[in-house]
Amino acid sequence: MLVEGVSDQLALEALAERYGRNLDAEGISIVPMGGATNIGRFLDLFGPQGFDVRLAGLRDAAEEGDFRRGLERAGLGSNLTRGDLERLGFYVCVADLEDELIRSLGVAVVEQVIGALGDLESFRTFQKQPGWRSRSTQEQLRRFFGTHRGRKIQSAALLVGALDLAQVPRPLDRLLAHV
């Protein structure tokens, strides 16, 4: 599975574990690419012209074009729609992973996770900043995860651990079902 970053990898590993799956034993690897713009390089390495392994992946909505172009260039289709991408195993997070998890968990649970990380006071300070006061708490939370290097990585598995398995975000659930 090709994912944009380490937080995506950790979230998927935690979810697979919660589903009782051992991805290593199944021969499935999750490869963080260091950003969606690197998709072409990874498709060259692992795709039909490289190791030719079965591929799947997760991306943010804003990076859909990068994935589409990369998959088309690798010979995996042409004029690919979002449905085509999903049939290939590439699923999209509406905004990003954090947005999906925040919507699934709800604000109160996400704030509990932030509290467990010792960051709730920092989040409350962030909420008071003029540029963020008028935004929804969901928007504030999403942005807050990106304000400190490593916060997304620290929180990914904890957020997945707090999920009700009946409320797993669709792209994560579908991707693990695909592989």
Backbone hydrogen bonds in HBPLUS format (Angstrom, degrees):
<---DONOR---> <-ACCEPTOR-->    atom                        ^
c    i                          cat <-CA-CA->   ^        H-A-AA   ^      H-
h    n   atom  resd res      DA  || num        DHA   H-A  angle D-A-AA Bond
n    s   type  num  typ     dist DA aas  dist angle  dist       angle   num
A0031-VAL N   A0001-MET O   2.72 MM  30  5.99 171.3  1.72 174.0 176.4     1
A0002-LEU N   A0056-ALA O   2.80 MM  54  6.21 164.5  1.82 147.4 147.7     2
A0058-LEU N   A0002-LEU O   3.05 MM  56  6.57 146.8  2.17 154.9 161.0     3
A0003-VAL N   A0031-VAL O   3.04 MM  28  6.05 170.1  2.05 143.5 144.3     4
A0033-MET N   A0003-VAL O   2.82 MM  30  6.08 154.6  1.88 160.4 167.2     5
A0034-GLY N   A0004-GLU O   2.95 MM  30  5.76 119.9  2.32 142.2 155.1     6
A0035-GLY N   A0004-GLU O   2.86 MM  31  4.59 148.7  1.95 138.2 141.1     7
A0009-GLN N   A0005-GLY O   3.22 MM   4  6.59 156.9  2.27 144.8 151.4     8
A0010-LEU N   A0006-VAL O   2.86 MM   4  6.13 166.6  1.88 159.8 161.7     9
A0011-ALA N   A0007-SER O   2.97 MM   4  6.08 157.6  2.02 145.3 151.6    10
A0012-LEU N   A0008-ASP O   2.99 MM   4  6.18 165.4  2.01 152.6 156.2    11
A0013-GLU N   A0009-GLN O   2.89 MM   4  6.11 159.0  1.94 153.4 159.9    12
A0014-ALA N   A0010-LEU O   2.94 MM   4  6.06 160.3  1.98 145.5 151.0    13
A0015-LEU N   A0011-ALA O   2.91 MM   4  6.13 156.2  1.97 147.5 154.5    14
A0016-ALA N   A0012-LEU O   2.86 MM   4  5.99 162.5  1.89 148.7 153.6    15
A0017-GLU N   A0013-GLU O   3.01 MM   4  6.21 157.9  2.06 145.6 151.5    16
A0018-ARG N   A0014-ALA O   2.97 MM   4  6.25 152.3  2.05 143.2 151.0    17
A0019-TYR N   A0015-LEU O   2.91 MM   4  6.20 141.2  2.06 146.8 157.8    18
A0019-TYR N   A0016-ALA O   3.13 MM   3  5.01 123.9  2.46  91.6 106.1    19
A0021-ARG N   A0016-ALA O   2.83 MM   5  5.16 164.7  1.86 154.1 149.3    20
A0020-GLY N   A0017-GLU O   2.92 MM   3  4.95 154.1  1.99 102.3 110.2    21
A0026-GLU N   A0022-ASN O   3.03 MM   4  6.33 140.2  2.19 146.4 158.6    22
A0026-GLU N   A0023-LEU O   3.09 MM   3  4.90 123.5  2.42  90.8 106.0    23
A0028-ILE N   A0023-LEU O   2.84 MM   5  5.00 169.4  1.85 152.7 149.1    24
A0027-GLY N   A0024-ASP O   2.96 MM   3  5.07 155.9  2.02 104.6 112.2    25
A0038-ASN N   A0035-GLY O   3.15 MM   3  5.88 164.2  2.18 118.0 122.9    26
A0039-ILE N   A0036-ALA O   3.06 MM   3  5.53 163.4  2.09 122.4 123.1    27
A0042-PHE N   A0038-ASN O   3.28 MM   4  6.62 158.8  2.33 154.9 161.0    28
A0043-LEU N   A0039-ILE O   2.81 MM   4  6.05 152.8  1.89 156.1 164.7    29
A0044-ASP N   A0040-GLY O   2.87 MM   4  6.07 151.5  1.96 147.2 155.1    30
A0045-LEU N   A0041-ARG O   3.12 MM   4  6.36 147.4  2.23 137.8 146.1    31
A0046-PHE N   A0042-PHE O   2.84 MM   4  5.96 169.1  1.85 152.1 155.1    32
A0047-GLY N   A0043-LEU O   2.67 MM   4  4.61 142.2  1.81 126.6 135.9    33
A0051-PHE N   A0045-LEU O   2.87 MM   6  6.27 160.4  1.91 141.2 143.9    34
A0053-VAL N   A0046-PHE O   2.97 MM   7  5.82 159.4  2.01 163.4 168.4    35
A0050-GLY N   A0047-GLY O   2.92 MM   3  5.24 156.4  1.97 114.4 122.3    36
A0052-ASP N   A0047-GLY O   2.84 MM   5  4.61 137.6  2.02 144.8 138.1    37
A0057-GLY N   A0089-GLY O   2.87 MM  32  6.21 161.5  1.90 137.5 134.7    38
A0091-TYR N   A0057-GLY O   2.92 MM  34  6.26 158.3  1.97 151.3 145.7    39
A0059-ARG N   A0091-TYR O   2.99 MM  32  6.41 146.3  2.10 156.0 166.4    40
A0093-CYS N   A0059-ARG O   2.75 MM  34  6.10 160.6  1.79 161.1 168.0    41
A0063-GLU N   A0060-ASP O   3.00 MM   3  5.46 147.8  2.11 112.6 122.1    42
A0061-ALA N   A0093-CYS O   2.98 MM  32  5.84 125.9  2.29 168.1 167.7    43
A0064-GLU N   A0061-ALA O   3.15 MM   3  5.35 166.5  2.17 115.7 116.3    44
A0066-ASP N   A0063-GLU O   3.10 MM   3  5.34 118.7  2.49 102.9 117.2    45
A0067-PHE N   A0063-GLU O   3.22 MM   4  6.59 161.1  2.25 156.8 161.4    46
A0068-ARG N   A0064-GLU O   2.86 MM   4  6.08 165.9  1.88 156.1 160.6    47
A0069-ARG N   A0065-GLY O   2.89 MM   4  6.01 176.6  1.90 155.5 156.7    48
A0070-GLY N   A0066-ASP O   2.98 MM   4  6.04 158.9  2.03 143.0 149.7    49
A0071-LEU N   A0067-PHE O   2.87 MM   4  6.00 166.3  1.89 156.6 159.7    50
A0072-GLU N   A0068-ARG O   2.93 MM   4  6.11 158.4  1.98 152.6 159.0    51
A0073-ARG N   A0069-ARG O   2.85 MM   4  5.99 162.6  1.88 149.9 155.1    52
A0074-ALA N   A0070-GLY O   2.94 MM   4  6.11 141.9  2.09 140.8 151.3    53
A0076-LEU N   A0071-LEU O   2.90 MM   5  5.33 161.1  1.93 164.6 159.6    54
A0075-GLY N   A0072-GLU O   2.98 MM   3  5.17 156.9  2.04 106.1 113.1    55
A0085-LEU N   A0081-THR O   2.91 MM   4  6.24 157.9  1.96 151.9 157.9    56
A0086-GLU N   A0082-ARG O   2.96 MM   4  6.26 153.5  2.03 147.2 154.2    57
A0087-ARG N   A0083-GLY O   2.95 MM   4  6.25 154.0  2.02 146.5 153.7    58
A0088-LEU N   A0084-ASP O   3.03 MM   4  6.36 139.4  2.20 143.1 154.2    59
A0088-LEU N   A0085-LEU O   3.15 MM   3  5.07 126.1  2.45  91.9 105.9    60
A0090-PHE N   A0085-LEU O   2.82 MM   5  5.18 165.1  1.84 145.2 141.2    61
A0089-GLY N   A0086-GLU O   2.79 MM   3  4.77 143.3  1.93  98.2 110.5    62
A0100-GLU N   A0096-ASP O   3.13 MM   4  6.45 161.3  2.17 155.3 160.0    63
A0101-LEU N   A0097-LEU O   2.98 MM   4  6.29 162.5  2.01 155.8 160.5    64
A0102-ILE N   A0098-GLU O   2.83 MM   4  5.97 162.0  1.86 154.6 159.7    65
A0103-ARG N   A0099-ASP O   3.01 MM   4  6.15 166.2  2.03 151.7 155.0    66
A0104-SER N   A0100-GLU O   3.04 MM   4  6.22 153.9  2.11 144.6 152.1    67
A0105-LEU N   A0101-LEU O   2.84 MM   4  5.91 158.9  1.89 151.7 157.3    68
A0106-GLY N   A0102-ILE O   2.82 MM   4  5.55 159.3  1.87 146.2 152.7    69
A0110-VAL N   A0106-GLY O   3.18 MM   4  6.42 164.8  2.21 155.1 159.8    70
A0111-GLU N   A0107-VAL O   2.85 MM   4  6.07 159.5  1.89 159.0 165.0    71
A0112-GLN N   A0108-ALA O   3.05 MM   4  6.33 142.1  2.20 138.1 148.3    72
A0112-GLN N   A0109-VAL O   3.06 MM   3  4.96 119.6  2.44  91.4 106.9    73
A0113-VAL N   A0109-VAL O   3.01 MM   4  6.40 151.5  2.10 148.6 155.9    74
A0114-ILE N   A0110-VAL O   2.91 MM   4  6.24 159.2  1.95 151.8 157.7    75
A0115-GLY N   A0111-GLU O   2.85 MM   4  6.04 150.9  1.94 141.5 150.0    76
A0116-ALA N   A0112-GLN O   2.88 MM   4  6.19 149.0  1.98 144.5 152.8    77
A0117-LEU N   A0113-VAL O   3.07 MM   4  6.39 135.6  2.27 141.8 153.5    78
A0117-LEU N   A0114-ILE O   3.13 MM   3  5.09 130.1  2.40  93.3 106.8    79
A0119-ASP N   A0114-ILE O   2.93 MM   5  5.30 161.2  1.97 157.8 151.5    80
A0118-GLY N   A0115-GLY O   2.88 MM   3  4.94 151.1  1.96 101.9 111.5    81
A0123-PHE N   A0119-ASP O   2.91 MM   4  6.19 151.3  1.99 150.7 159.4    82
A0124-ARG N   A0120-LEU O   2.91 MM   4  6.22 158.9  1.96 152.8 157.8    83
A0125-THR N   A0121-GLU O   3.03 MM   4  6.30 153.7  2.10 146.8 153.6    84
A0126-PHE N   A0122-SER O   2.90 MM   4  6.13 156.3  1.96 145.7 152.6    85
A0127-GLN N   A0123-PHE O   2.88 MM   4  6.18 154.8  1.94 153.4 159.8    86
A0128-LYS N   A0125-THR O   3.11 MM   3  5.32 139.6  2.28 102.4 113.6    87
A0129-GLN N   A0126-PHE O   3.07 MM   3  5.46 159.6  2.11 113.0 119.4    88
A0132-TRP N   A0129-GLN O   2.89 MM   3  5.50 158.0  1.93 124.2 131.5    89
A0133-ARG N   A0129-GLN O   3.05 MM   4  6.03 129.8  2.31 156.5 168.4    90
A0135-ARG N   A0132-TRP O   3.15 MM   3  5.30 155.4  2.22 107.6 115.1    91
A0140-GLN N   A0136-SER O   2.94 MM   4  6.27 159.5  1.98 152.1 158.5    92
A0141-LEU N   A0137-THR O   2.82 MM   4  6.01 162.3  1.85 152.2 156.5    93
A0142-ARG N   A0138-GLN O   2.98 MM   4  6.18 165.9  2.00 150.0 153.9    94
A0143-ARG N   A0139-GLU O   3.03 MM   4  6.23 166.0  2.05 151.2 154.5    95
A0144-PHE N   A0140-GLN O   2.80 MM   4  5.91 156.6  1.86 149.9 157.7    96
A0145-PHE N   A0141-LEU O   3.11 MM   4  6.38 153.1  2.19 154.6 158.4    97
A0146-GLY N   A0143-ARG O   2.93 MM   3  5.38 138.2  2.11 109.2 121.0    98
A0147-THR N   A0144-PHE O   3.06 MM   3  5.17 166.7  2.08 110.4 114.7    99
A0151-ARG N   A0148-HIS O   2.98 MM   3  5.55 169.9  1.99 140.2 141.3   100
A0154-GLN N   A0150-GLY O   2.82 MM   4  6.03 160.3  1.86 154.2 159.9   101
A0155-SER N   A0151-ARG O   2.96 MM   4  6.02 150.8  2.05 146.9 153.9   102
A0156-ALA N   A0152-LYS O   3.02 MM   4  5.88 137.9  2.21 145.9 154.0   103
A0159-LEU N   A0155-SER O   2.83 MM   4  5.95 162.5  1.86 166.7 170.3   104
A0160-VAL N   A0156-ALA O   3.09 MM   4  6.36 163.8  2.12 150.6 155.1   105
A0161-GLY N   A0157-ALA O   2.78 MM   4  5.92 147.9  1.88 141.2 151.2   106
A0162-ALA N   A0158-LEU O   3.08 MM   4  6.32 129.2  2.35 138.2 150.1   107
A0162-ALA N   A0159-LEU O   3.11 MM   3  5.18 136.9  2.31  96.8 108.7   108
A0163-LEU N   A0160-VAL O   3.10 MM   3  5.21 155.4  2.16 104.2 111.9   109
A0167-GLN N   A0164-ASP O   2.68 MM   3  5.33 165.8  1.70 129.1 133.8   110
A0173-ASP N   A0169-PRO O   3.06 MM   4  6.25 172.0  2.07 162.5 165.1   111
A0174-ARG N   A0170-ARG O   2.80 MM   4  5.85 172.5  1.80 165.4 167.5   112
A0175-LEU N   A0171-PRO O   3.02 MM   4  5.93 155.3  2.08 136.1 143.2   113
A0176-LEU N   A0172-LEU O   3.10 MM   4  6.30 169.0  2.11 151.5 154.0   114
A0177-ALA N   A0173-ASP O   2.98 MM   4  6.17 147.3  2.08 143.1 153.1   115
A0178-HIS N   A0174-ARG O   2.87 MM   4  6.02 138.4  2.04 142.8 153.9   116
A0178-HIS N   A0175-LEU O   3.10 MM   3  5.03 125.3  2.42  93.1 107.4   117
A0179-VAL N   A0175-LEU O   3.24 MM   4  6.57 145.0  2.37 148.3 155.8   118
